[in-house]
Amino acid sequence: MELMIGVIIVGVLAALAIPSFKSYVYRGRVSEAVTVLNEIKSRQESYRSKYGQYAAVSGTGNWTSAVYNPAVLPGADAVLWQTSANWEALGINPPGPVRFQYATVAGGPGGTPPAGSNLRNDDFWYAAQAVGDLNDDGVSFFLEVYSQSPRMYNSASATGGWE
């Protein structure tokens, strides 16, 4: 009887601890994307002060035509960053493998910003996006930053979770 009570107590503790641990792991994985997106935001402003426009590292316009780095969406395992001349011009080079794909599109006055970004096209603009699959379930998690907003947006904000 005592052994059964002990097993039940351990089961209840495990049921409470596992979701909390998963949330901690996901938050740790998302911190990479937050750091890189904040670096992109800072580097884009430096680039504009030097060249008078934002760097269109991944293209112009919408996300469907953007070139993401790395080319393959990382799952549970991180993948190596693939450096390119465009990313080097912006000064972005993560120190190790990454768990998200990154893209940053930019345009000038009259250009068409990504749909849903609420960016005005009467001035220079950029949008940066991080896409990852936090728990390898095939559902992507997005984080985005925009030149005309101090906020960072995520795809799960309406659901109150990570995905």
N, C-alpha and C positions, 0 to 999 in steps of 0.2 A: 504494500500500500504506500509506504514512504517513497519507494522508488517511482511509483506512478505519479505521485504528487511532484516529485523532483523533475520528472520528464515534462509534466504539464507546465511547471514554472519556467523551465528552460524554453519550451515552445512559445510561451507567451512573450518572454523577453526577446526571443529571436524575431517574432512577428512584429514587435515594436521597433526593434533595432534595424532591421533590413531596409525598410523604406527610408528611414533617416539616413542611413549610410549611403544609399543610392542617391539621395538628394545632395549629399555632401560631395560625392564623386562628380555628379553632373555640374554642380557649381564650380568645382575645380576645373573641369574641362571648359566651361564657358569663360572662365577668367582669361584663358589664352585669347579667345576671340575679342573680348573687351579690350585687352591690352593692345592687340594688333590694330583694331579699329581706331583706338585712340591715337596710336602712332600714325596711322594713315591720315587721320584728321589733322594732326599737327604738321605732318610732312606736306600735305596738300596746301595748307596755308603758307608754309615756307616757299613752296614751289610757285604759288601764285604771286607772292611778293617779289620773287626773282624774275619770273617769266611773264607775268601779267595774265595768266590763265591757270586753270587747274590741269593736272596731268590726267589724260585719258588712258590710263594704263591698260584697262581691259576693253576699251572701246567707247563708243558714244551711244546714247539712247537707252534702250531697255535691257533687262537682265537676260533675256533669251538669246541675245546676240553677244553677250559679254564672254570674254575668255577668262576662266577661273584658274587660280593657282592654289594648290596643285590641280592637275587635270582630272584626277580621280577623287571622288568624294570619300574622305576617310570614314571608316566605321569605328569599331571598337579600338582599332590600332591606329596610331599616328603614322603619317607618311611624310616623306621628305619634301621640303620646299624646293620648287624648281625655279631657280633664279632666271631672270630675263633682263634685257636691256631696259625695258619700260619700268619694271619694279626697281631696278638699280637706280634709274634716273630719279625716282621718287624717294629712294633711300630706305626701302623696306626689304629686310632680310631677316626673318625670324632665326633665333640662334639654334634651333633644332627642329625635329619633326613636328608637324602640326596636325591638329584634329579637325580643322575646318578648311574649307575652300574659301578663297578671298577674291573679290573683284572690286574694282573701282572704275566707274564710268564718269565721264565729264563732258561738259559742253559749254558753249557760249550763248550770248544773247540770240534768241530765235531757235536754239536747239531744242530737241524734245527730251525732257527728263523722263526717267522711269515712271510708269503708271503707278499711281498710289503714293508717290513720294511727296506730293504737294510742293515740289520745287517750282519756283517761278522761273520762267525762261527769258526774263528781261535783263538778266545779268549772268555772269559766269556762275556755274554750279558744278557740284560733283555729288555723287552718291557712292558709298562703299558698303559692301555686303559681305557677311561671313555666313557660310552654310555648312552645317554639320549634322551628323546622325549620332546623337549622344549615346544611345543605347543599342545601336546596330539593329534597329527594328524596321528600317526602311522609311521612317518618317523623318524628314529633314527639319532642322531647327534653324531659324534665320535671325541674324542680328543686322541692323542697318544704321548707318549714320549719314547725315546730309549736311551739306555746306551751310544751309540756311536755318539750321536748328541745333541747339545745344544738347538735344536729347539723343538717346540711343533707343531704337525700337527693336522689339523681339516678336517673333511669330506666335509665342505662347502667352502673350500678355492678357489676351481675352479669356483664356482658359484657366489662368492662375497656376499653371504648371510649367514644365520644361518643354513639353510637346503637346 
